[in-house]
Amino acid sequence: MIKVSDTAKKKIIDLMKDDGFDAAHDYVRVGVKSGGCSGLSYDLKFDKAKGDDDKIFVDNDITIAVEKKSFLYLAGTTLEFSGGLNGKGFVFNNPNASRTCGCGESFSL
């Protein structure tokens, strides 16, 4: 399960609308890929289609698609949004990460 905070929900809805997506019907695709200073980095994008290997979660009225290969790395993660002067944008609070980089965009297990 991946959770979405209230602040992340508001930002996702706004960004989806700006990019021609509809949060009521489309997906937030969350994944993990190789790279970043800690070994793995997060990938977040919008998608109109569900893939055959996707696990689908709905939290806080946001539908999240995660490929099965990324799910093990992301189980229990909460997607947050930090704005303002010192804000980082989207932040992944991942209980599986044993080490994260300073910017919070990559991690290792």
Disulfide bonds with the S-S distance in Angstrom:
none
